[in-house]
Amino acid sequence: MRRTIPHTTLAAAALALVLAGCGGPSDSGKGGGSSVSSSPTPTASPSTGPASSPTGCAAPAPLTAHDSGRTVCLSVGETLRVSLDGTAERPWKPVTVKGSGLEAANSGIVLLPGDASAAYKAVSAGRTRLESSRPLCAAQTGRVSCLGIQEWWVTVVVR
């Protein structure tokens, strides 16, 4: 007698393997914060981004993917830079701005495919949300991939 495995068991096992291989801490995407976390870290070291002040606002520093969910405070005249490291297989979309108080500035040249770079000058009091996203898993021809999205956002308060 021949044993068979029900198709639903195979489908569930395949789904578990696909989900386990996408976007976890061992993700093979190029650095720059490939973990998926929407909760902000209260403080950070200089190597991971800005540290929070007692008012809950982070000091302006170059923002990376690790800073997702943070609130950053600027004074009028200060400049804020964003540098999101991606890969050709998992590229960041250009950073978008929703709100007032910031004006686009020259961010330099992005040399690597998949990276997103932006700079903004604080021009007036206001509140702005900077956003970007990228695929959670690399799309590879002939392979199973996921449709997950890694979102990145930072709230900027200009005083």
C-alpha positions, 0 to 999 in steps of 0.5 A, spaced: 500 500 500 502 506 498 502 512 503 500 519 500 500 526 504 494 530 503 495 536 499 493 541 504 499 539 509 504 540 503 501 547 502 501 549 509 509 546 509 511 550 503 507 557 506 511 556 513 518 555 509 516 561 505 514 566 511 520 563 515 525 565 509 522 572 508 524 579 512 526 575 519 533 577 523 537 573 518 535 577 512 540 577 507 538 584 504 544 589 505 544 592 511 541 599 513 535 596 517 532 590 514 529 588 520 521 589 520 519 593 526 514 599 527 516 600 534 521 606 535 527 605 540 527 610 546 534 611 545 540 609 540 547 609 540 551 614 535 552 608 530 544 606 530 541 613 529 539 619 533 538 618 541 531 621 544 531 627 548 527 628 554 521 631 550 521 625 546 524 628 540 530 625 537 536 630 535 537 631 528 542 626 525 542 622 518 536 617 519 537 610 517 532 604 516 533 603 524 529 610 525 523 608 523 517 610 527 521 615 531 520 623 532 525 628 530 525 635 532 528 641 528 529 648 528 528 652 522 534 653 518 537 646 520 538 640 515 535 633 515 538 627 511 535 620 510 539 614 507 536 608 506 540 602 504 537 597 499 539 592 494 537 591 487 533 586 489 529 589 495 530 597 493 527 603 497 522 607 494 523 614 494 522 618 500 515 622 500 513 628 504 506 629 507 506 635 511 509 642 512 515 645 515 520 642 510 523 643 503 527 639 499 535 640 499 540 637 495 542 630 498 548 628 493 548 622 489 545 615 490 551 610 487 548 604 489 542 601 486 536 600 491 538 605 496 534 612 497 537 618 499 534 625 501 535 631 505 530 636 507 531 643 510 527 646 516 523 652 513 517 654 517 514 651 524 510 645 522 509 637 522 511 632 517 511 625 515 517 622 511 515 615 508 518 610 504 517 602 503 521 596 499 519 589 498 520 584 504 523 579 500 527 579 493 523 577 487 527 572 484 525 569 477 522 562 477 522 562 485 517 563 490 516 570 493 512 573 498 508 580 497 510 583 504 512 590 504 517 593 509 515 600 511 519 606 513 516 613 516 519 618 521 515 624 524 519 631 523 517 637 528 519 643 526 519 648 531 
